[in-house]
């Protein structure tokens, strides 16, 4: 019950949306406009259904091979 309350909290949903928006900004700056637009749509849906945002970010990590933007700039 505690986990369900934590995952459904406003703070957790806000953090998920901010994280997805950050991924969208990174995709747009890397020239991947379609991915960025898709992530913007996911961010809207993530406010209502947080698991959608988490699943989308996990899928992007798998697709990109687990590379983060920090490792590309180093």
C-alpha positions in Angstrom: 0.0 0.0 0.0 2.8 2.4 0.8 4.5 1.8 -2.6 1.2 2.5 -4.4 0.8 5.7 -2.5 4.4 6.7 -3.2 4.1 6.0 -6.9 0.8 7.9 -7.2 2.0 11.0 -5.4 2.2 14.4 -7.0 5.9 14.7 -6.4 6.7 11.4 -8.1 4.5 12.2 -11.1 6.1 15.6 -11.4 9.6 14.1 -11.2 8.7 11.6 -14.0 7.3 14.4 -16.2 10.4 16.5 -15.7 12.6 13.6 -16.5 10.7 12.8 -19.7 10.9 16.5 -20.7 14.6 16.4 -20.1 14.9 13.4 -22.4 12.9 15.2 -25.0 15.1 18.3 -24.8 18.2 16.1 -25.2 16.7 14.3 -28.2 15.8 17.6 -29.9 19.3 19.0 -29.3 20.8 15.8 -30.8 18.7 16.3 -34.0 16.1 13.6 -33.3 13.0 15.6 -33.7 10.5 12.7 -34.1 11.8 11.2 -30.9 11.5 14.5 -29.1 7.9 15.0 -30.3 7.1 11.5 -29.2 8.6 12.2 -25.7 6.6 15.4 -25.4 3.4 13.3 -25.9 4.7 10.8 -23.4 5.3 13.6 -20.9 1.6 14.7 -21.2 0.5 11.1 -20.6 3.0 10.6 -17.8 1.2 13.1 -15.6 -1.8 10.9 -15.5 -0.1 7.5 -15.8 3.4 7.7 -14.4 4.2 4.1 -15.5 4.0 5.2 -19.2 6.8 7.7 -18.6 9.0 5.2 -16.8 8.4 2.6 -19.5 9.2 5.0 -22.3 12.4 6.0 -20.7 13.4 2.4 -20.1 12.6 1.6 -23.7 14.8 4.5 -24.9 17.7 3.2 -22.8 17.4 -0.2 -24.4 17.1 1.2 -27.9 20.1 3.5 -27.4 22.2 0.8 -25.9 22.2 2.3 -22.4 24.3 5.3 -23.4 23.6 8.5 -21.6 24.1 12.1 -22.8 26.7 12.6 -20.1 28.9 9.9 -21.5 28.7 11.3 -25.0 30.0 14.7 -23.9 32.9 13.4 -21.9 
